[in-house]
Amino acid sequence: MKYVLASAVIAAALVTGGQASAQAVGIATSNPGSIFHNIGTAVANAANQAGINATIQPATSPNQYIPFVASGGIEFGAANLQEVNYALEGKEWFTGSVNPDLRIVGHVMPLVEAIFVRADSDIRSIEDLRGQPMVDGYTAQNTILPQLDAMYATAGMTRADMQPVQVPSVVGGADAFIAGDAVGFIFAHGAGKVREADAAVGGLRALPIEETEENLATIREHWPVGFFATMEPGPNAPGVEETSTYFAYPQVIFTHAGVDEETVYQMTKAIYDSKEAMAQTFPPFNAFDPADMASDIGVSEFHPGAIRFYKEAGIWQE
């Protein structure tokens, strides 16, 4: 009921905004502190600088707002590619709810994720989590459990090897860690909540995963679009103690088939032209490569407005 009411408020706001400006659009994100809220904020800022009146509309998690975008309730959203593909086909936690009108605008920066623990703890590897109280459940954010499964599997473990601490979302998981209820939490590198946790406990350690063909095959059993990314220590990477590799996967801006071609064209162009501005809002956008926006999206389709821009930019491949 809470989500339904929030959806109604979003819809009403968009109708009101549309009367003031034909270019007024909404971008659905997850809650403040999350990676998708950070991504959506950066994209909205870039869009506004390009003359598009864009506002972000937070919800608890993508598995709530992806269907809302698919139904035409809001124009755009920020999410991971795997979850959009699941929603499109009605698979996994979207079983029974096919969303054929989802369309992709473009790839943005990859999400690089880790399990974070206290820097002053004895936990230095994922294996060291065995038997420890760890975040679990994620009732409002179904996407997290297979990602945890993927990470644990690289150490020959499952979630059953930990003591479960039930949380609704990644933000809730970080809060449980800060409160001392769990020894670690899963989150994206660079997110605001990671900085908050780093300051709250006096320093974090991000548990790396060795980049091997075996580990890559293992994570893809649980998360088919997963890959490895290298992180360097630095002010924008709390918890990274040395150059290490971590679990990563593609992030996208998506829309629905009913959004007019010109609006999607202008949004695509704004993102393509705004790497520097988006990185100033959210530093992980330094890893964004505009030339990769039209990269492979699996079973999903690009919106015609995005395709028109990519053809003009010379990066479209049939």
N, C-alpha and C positions, 0 to 999 in steps of 0.2 A: 504493500500500500504506500509506503514511503516513497518508493521509486516512481509509482504511478503519479503521485502528487507532484514529485519533482519534475517528471516529464511534462505534466500539464503546465507547470510554471514556465519551463523552458519554451514550450510551444507558444504560450501566450506572449512571452517576451519577444520571441522571434516575429510573431505577427505584428506586434506593436512597432518593433524596430523596422520591419519591412515597409511600413507606411512612411517612415522617415527617409529611407534610403533603399533604392533597388539593389544596392550592393551590400546590404547588411546580411551577414552570415554568422552562424554559430559553429563552434568547434567543440565537440564532446571530448572530455578528458576524464581521467580518474581524479581522486581527491588531491588537494594540495599536499606537497611533499613527495608525490609519486613521480615516476619518470614521465608518464604520459601527460600529467599536468604541466611539467616543465617543458616538454616538447610542444604541447598545444599553446602554451604561453608564448614561446619563442616564435612559433608560426603565426599566431595572431598578431604579435607585434610587427612582424615582417609584412603581413598582409595590410595592416593599418598604414604602415609607411608607404605601401604601394597604392593606397587609395581605396582599399577594401575595408568596409566597416565590420571587423571581425571581433567577436567576443567568445571567450571560453565558457563552457557550461559543464562544471564538474559533476560526476556521479561516482558511485563507489568503485566500479571496476568496468573493464571493457566488456565482460560477459553480460553486463546490464545495458550498456549504451550502444554496443554494436547493432543489436536488433532495432534499437530506436533510430539510428541513422538509416539502417536498411529500409525502415518503414516510411522514411521521409520526414521523421519528426525533427530532424536537425540536419544541416547541410553536410558537415564534415566531422571527422573524428580522428583521433590518434590512437594507434593500437599496434600490436605486433602482427606480422604477416600470417603466422601460423593460426592465430586465433580468428582472424578474418576469414581465412580459407575454411576453417572448421565451421564457422557460422554460415558461410556461403552454401556449403553442402549439407548442413544439418548434422554434423558429426560430433562425437565426443559429448561435451556438456551442452551442445546445441541440438542433440538428437531430438527429432520430432519438430524442429523449427528451422526449416530451410529458408535461407535469405537470398534468393536469386538476384535481387536488385543491387547488391553490394558492388561497388566499383572502386578501383584503386586510382588515387591521384599520383602517388609516387613514393619511392623509397626515400627515407631520410637517414639519419645516422643510425648505425646498429646499436642495439642495447647490449651492453656488456654487464654480466651479472655475476654475483658472488655470494657466498655465505660469509657473513662478517661475524667475528668474535672479538672479545676484548683483547687489546694488544698485550695486556699484562697476564693473559691466561696461558696455560700450558698447551692449548689447542693450536696446533700448527698445520694440521692437515684435515681433510674431510674424514679420514679414518678415525681421527682422534675424537670425533663426535659420538662414536658408538657408546650407547648407554646413557647419554647425556639428555637433559631436558631440551627439546628443540621445538621450534614453531611448527605447527601442523594445522590441518583443518581447512583453512582458507575457503570458508563457506560462501563468501561473497566474491571470491576471485579464483575461480576454478583453474585458471591457467597456471597457477603456481605449483600445484601438486606434481604434475608431470615434469616440471623443471627441477623440483627437488629430487624426484625419482631419478632423473638423468644424472644429476650431480652425485647422488649417493651411489648410483650404480658404477660409477668410475672407480669407486673404492670397494666394490664388491658388497655393498650394503643396500638395504631398503629402508623405508621410513619406519618399519617395525623394529629396526635396531636401535631406535631412539625412544626416549620418553616423550610422548606427544604433549605439546602445549597448544591448546586450541585457540586459534585467532581467526578473524574474519578476512583479513586482507594484509598486504605487505606493510601498510602503515601500522595496522594493529600489531603485526609481528615485530616491527621495530620498537613499538611502545612496550611490548612484553619484554623484549630484550633490555631496554633501558630500565625497566622496573625490576630487572633481576630474575624474572620468571623463566627465562630461557638463556642458554649459553651462547646462542647465535641467532641470526636472522638472515633471510634472503632478501636482497635488494639490488637495484641497478647501480653500478658505479656512477658517481656524479650527481645523483639525486639529492635534493635538499634534505630529505629525511636521514640520509647517511651522514651528512655533515652534522645534523642535530645529534645523532647517536654518538658520533665521534667526540663531540664536545661534551656530551653528557657523561660518558664513561671514562674520559681521559685518554682516548685513543682506540682505534680499531685495527684489526688484522683481517685482510681479505684472503680467504683460503683458495689457493690456486689449484688448477687441474693441469696435469701434464699433457701436452699436445702430442698425442700419438694416434695412429690410424685406429687402433683398438678402442681408445677412448672416444674418438669421433664416431665410430660405428655404434658404440654404446649409447652416447647421448642422443643419436638420431633414432634409436629404437623408441625413445620416449618423446623426442621433440624433433620431427623430421627436418626442419630448416636450420637446426643448430650448427654452429661452427665455433672455432676458437679465435680469440682476439688477444693481442698482446697489450698489456698495460705497463706504463712506466711510472715510477714514484713521482709525486709532485703535489702541489697545492690543490689541484683539482681531482686528486685521486686518493682520498682518505682510505687508509687500510692497506694500500699497496706498498709493501716494504722493500721490494726489489722487482726488477723486470720479470713479469710472470704472465702466464696465459690463463684465460678465463672463458667460461661458457658465454656464447654470444648468439644473437639471432636478429633478423631484419625487423625494422620498424617502418610503418607506413602511415601516410595520411590517406584516408579513404573517404568515400562519399557514396551516394546512391544514384541509380540510373536516372532519376527524375530531375536532378539538378541541371539547370540549363548549361549548355556547352560553353558559353562565354564566361560564366561565373567560374567554372572549373578551369578553363584556360587561364584566366587571370590569376587564380590562386596558384596554379602550377607554375606560372611565370614568376610570381612573387617569391615562391620558395626557391626556385632555381637561381634567382638573382640575388638572394639575400643571405648567403652563408655567413658573411662577416657579422651582419646585424643579429642573426639568430645565435651565433656563437657568443656575442656580447651578452645576450639574455641568458643563454644556457651553454656553458663552455664545451660540453660534449659534442656540440654541433661543429666543433673544429674537425671532427672525423667525418663530417658530411661531405660527400663528393657529388655535386650536381649532375655530373655525367653518368652517375649510377642510378638516377631517379627512375629510369625506364628499364631497370634490370628485371630479370625473371621474377614473376609473381605466382608461379605454379598454376593452380586451377582458377585463380581469379582473373578478372578482366580489367583493363584500364578504361577509364571513362573517355568518351570521344573528345572531350575538351582537353584532357591531358595529352592524348595522342596527337591532336592538332599542334599543340605546343612542341612536343618532342620532335615531330617531323620538321617544324620550323627551325628548332635548335640543332638538328642534325644528329640526334642521339637515338632516334627510333629505329628498331630492328624488327622486321616483320617476323 
